[in-house]
């Protein structure tokens, strides 16, 4: 739910969580799609770049949620 106060929009903590999850998973879906294409086209250098990127996103995601109490 968005709360409107003096023409400013504020996101609740739950909205922020949902937005973060959606952005992150959309990014991962896009990267996995790129990985599929690179694998199918035997673009091995591209595969390495994409997997590095995926590892970074997953590492950041893991760090984000391992810090949560």
C-alpha positions, 0 to 999 in steps of 0.5 A, a space after each residue: 500500500 502506498 501512503 500519500 502525504 503532501 503529494 509524496 508517496 511513501 512505501 511501507 516496509 512490506 511494499 519495499 520488500 516486495 519491490 526488492 524481491 521483484 526487481 531482484 528476481 526479474 534481474 535473475 530471470 533476465 540473466 538466466 535467459 541470457 545464459 541460456 542463449 549464450 550456452 545454446 550459441 556456444 559463446 563461452 566467454 559470454 557464459 563466463 561473464 553471465 555466470 559471474 554476474 549471477 554469482 554476484 547477484 546471488 551473493 548479494 542476495 544471500 548477504 542481504 537476507 543473512 543479515 536479517 534478524 
